[in-house]
Amino acid sequence: MQPAVLKLELINRQKLRLQAPLVDRMGTVAIVTSDGRMIVGTLKGFDQTINLILDESHERVFSSSQGVEQVVLGLYIVRGDNVAVIGEIDEETDSTLDLGNIRAEPLNSVVH
Protein backbone atom coordinates (compact mmCIF):
# COMPACT_ATOMS: atom_id res chain seq x y z
CA MET A 1 0.00 0.00 0.00
CA GLN A 2 1.20 3.50 -0.77
CA PRO A 3 1.86 5.81 2.22
CA ALA A 4 -0.90 8.29 1.25
CA VAL A 5 -3.50 5.52 0.93
CA LEU A 6 -2.38 3.97 4.22
CA LYS A 7 -2.59 7.35 5.98
CA LEU A 8 -6.12 7.95 4.62
CA GLU A 9 -7.18 4.48 5.75
CA LEU A 10 -5.85 5.16 9.28
CA ILE A 11 -7.68 8.51 9.42
CA ASN A 12 -10.94 6.83 8.36
CA ARG A 13 -10.52 4.17 11.06
CA GLN A 14 -9.94 6.87 13.69
CA LYS A 15 -13.09 8.71 12.57
CA LEU A 16 -15.11 5.51 12.85
CA ARG A 17 -13.79 4.92 16.38
CA LEU A 18 -14.80 8.47 17.37
CA GLN A 19 -18.20 8.18 15.71
CA ALA A 20 -19.16 4.80 17.21
CA PRO A 21 -19.64 5.92 20.86
CA LEU A 22 -21.85 8.82 19.77
CA VAL A 23 -24.03 6.62 17.57
CA ASP A 24 -24.25 4.00 20.35
CA ARG A 25 -25.36 6.69 22.82
CA MET A 26 -27.93 8.26 20.52
CA GLY A 27 -31.42 6.89 20.52
CA THR A 28 -34.26 8.30 18.50
CA VAL A 29 -33.62 11.53 16.62
CA ALA A 30 -35.87 13.96 14.77
CA ILE A 31 -34.65 15.59 11.59
CA VAL A 32 -36.21 18.62 9.97
CA THR A 33 -35.17 18.76 6.33
CA SER A 34 -34.66 21.89 4.27
CA ASP A 35 -37.90 21.15 2.40
CA GLY A 36 -39.86 21.11 5.70
CA ARG A 37 -40.25 17.37 6.25
CA MET A 38 -39.90 15.83 9.73
CA ILE A 39 -38.26 12.41 9.83
CA VAL A 40 -37.94 10.42 13.06
CA GLY A 41 -35.77 7.33 13.49
CA THR A 42 -32.85 5.65 15.23
CA LEU A 43 -29.49 7.18 14.26
CA LYS A 44 -27.21 4.43 12.96
CA GLY A 45 -24.43 6.47 11.38
CA PHE A 46 -23.23 9.73 9.88
CA ASP A 47 -20.24 11.12 8.03
CA GLN A 48 -18.29 14.38 7.75
CA THR A 49 -20.90 15.93 5.43
CA ILE A 50 -23.74 15.11 7.85
CA ASN A 51 -25.22 12.37 5.67
CA LEU A 52 -27.38 10.46 8.16
CA ILE A 53 -28.40 6.81 8.29
CA LEU A 54 -31.65 6.14 10.16
CA ASP A 55 -33.24 2.82 11.02
CA GLU A 56 -36.89 2.16 11.89
CA SER A 57 -37.69 5.63 10.58
CA HIS A 58 -40.94 7.33 9.69
CA GLU A 59 -42.01 10.71 8.40
CA ARG A 60 -44.48 12.76 10.42
CA VAL A 61 -46.79 14.58 8.02
CA PHE A 62 -48.56 17.52 9.66
CA SER A 63 -51.93 18.88 8.56
CA SER A 64 -54.17 21.64 9.87
CA SER A 65 -57.32 19.62 9.12
CA GLN A 66 -56.42 16.18 10.49
CA GLY A 67 -53.99 14.52 12.90
CA VAL A 68 -50.34 13.77 12.23
CA GLU A 69 -49.90 10.98 9.69
CA GLN A 70 -46.88 8.69 10.15
CA VAL A 71 -45.46 7.28 6.91
CA VAL A 72 -43.13 4.31 7.47
CA LEU A 73 -39.74 4.71 5.75
CA GLY A 74 -37.69 1.91 7.39
CA LEU A 75 -33.94 2.14 6.76
CA TYR A 76 -33.42 5.63 5.35
CA ILE A 77 -30.54 7.90 4.31
CA VAL A 78 -30.82 11.69 4.53
CA ARG A 79 -28.28 13.70 2.53
CA GLY A 80 -26.34 16.16 4.66
CA ASP A 81 -27.13 19.14 2.46
CA ASN A 82 -30.84 18.48 3.08
CA VAL A 83 -30.57 18.56 6.91
CA ALA A 84 -31.83 21.78 8.51
CA VAL A 85 -32.07 20.61 12.16
CA ILE A 86 -31.35 17.38 14.01
CA GLY A 87 -32.07 16.68 17.65
CA GLU A 88 -32.43 13.79 20.05
CA ILE A 89 -35.98 12.89 21.08
CA ASP A 90 -36.94 12.06 24.65
CA GLU A 91 -38.62 8.74 23.88
CA GLU A 92 -40.61 8.75 27.13
CA THR A 93 -42.15 12.15 26.39
CA ASP A 94 -42.63 11.33 22.71
CA SER A 95 -44.57 8.16 23.53
CA THR A 96 -47.11 10.19 25.52
CA LEU A 97 -47.99 12.46 22.57
CA ASP A 98 -51.40 11.89 20.99
CA LEU A 99 -50.28 12.50 17.40
CA GLY A 100 -53.77 11.75 16.06
CA ASN A 101 -55.11 14.89 17.75
CA ILE A 102 -52.24 17.25 16.92
CA ARG A 103 -53.04 19.67 14.12
CA ALA A 104 -50.44 22.01 12.67
CA GLU A 105 -49.54 23.64 9.39
CA PRO A 106 -46.69 21.88 7.56
CA LEU A 107 -43.33 23.68 7.69
CA ASN A 108 -42.26 25.76 4.72
CA SER A 109 -39.03 25.07 2.86
CA VAL A 110 -35.84 26.81 3.99
CA VAL A 111 -35.25 30.06 2.11
CA HIS A 112 -31.62 30.94 1.38
Buried (B, 14 or more C-beta within 10 A) or exposed (E): EEEEEEEEEEEEEEEEEEBEEEBEEBEBBBBBBBEBBBBBBBBBBBEEEBBBBBEBBBBBBBEEEEBBEEEEBEEBEBEEEBBBEBEEBEEEEEEEEEEEEEEEEEBEEEEE
